Amino acid sequence: MTEQSEWRFSDDRGQVSTAARRPGRVLAYVQAGATLWGLGIRPQGIFGSDHDGPDPDRAKTGTLPLDEVEYVGAGSALDVERLLAGRPDLVVTVSYGGGHVYGLAPETAKPLEERVPVVVIDVSQARTFTEIGERFAELARSLGAAGGADADADLDAARERLRTVAAS
């Protein structure tokens, strides 16, 4: 896909997000941002949920370089204007089932979706770790991340590390 071609992605709510060109300024829920970072997509900013504080939780940010990725705040402290201040052309968040936009109050999520595409990836218990990883990888590829054997090997290695940690 070239930089100038239309971008489309069907999220886990069944909603198709479109843009005139592939998004390059991604704002993401903190864990989605960390996942995308690991897949080669560099979010410009991240936000937390009501469970997070005024500073990002290092347990959720993974390898995100917080000196390069802006943390815009968390949960009910967020409003549409604050989220849009960095001029994102895509917002990525998660759902723990039911298609609800996690991390944003409904009164924030709805008007946000009227102004910028919002992609929601389902990370509920109904999905396996592999399925969740594949959906994020699909999104990352649509945003221009390299895919293929190296990315698959990295994901397999990460899964193995997670299994090792979970078993200890």
Secondary structure, 3 states (H helix, E strand, C coil): CCCCCCEEEECCCCCEEEECCCCCCEEEEHHHHHHHHHCCCCCCEEEECCCCCCCCCHHHHCCCCCCCCEEEEEHHHCCHHHHHCCCCCEEEEEECCCCCCCCCCHHHHHHHHCCCCEEEEECCCCCCHHHHHHHHHHHHHHCCCCCCHHHHHHHHHHHHHHHHHHHC
